[in-house]
Amino acid sequence: MVDISHVANIIDTYRRLGFATALDDLGAGNAGLSLLARLKTDIIKLKMVRGIDASLPRRMIVEG
């Protein structure tokens, strides 16, 4: 995404119109928690989380 503010504005507009929005592959590349906090989508799809069975912090993030 080149202009995250523009995308956030689109998401806000869709929300006002009654649509839900989703963020695909959270955790891949630049699509991390800061992007999620900025866009505030209704649904997220996580990328594969390797080592989740051995990592309490990763499990806590996914559970949240």
QUIMO-V694661 format. One line per field, one symbol per residue. phi: phi as a letter, one per 20 degrees, with the letter a starting at -180 (. if undefined). Layout:
BEGIN
phi->???
END
This chain:
BEGIN
phi->.ecffffffffffgffeneeccdelgoeleedffffffelfeccdefgdfmffdcfgfffffff
END
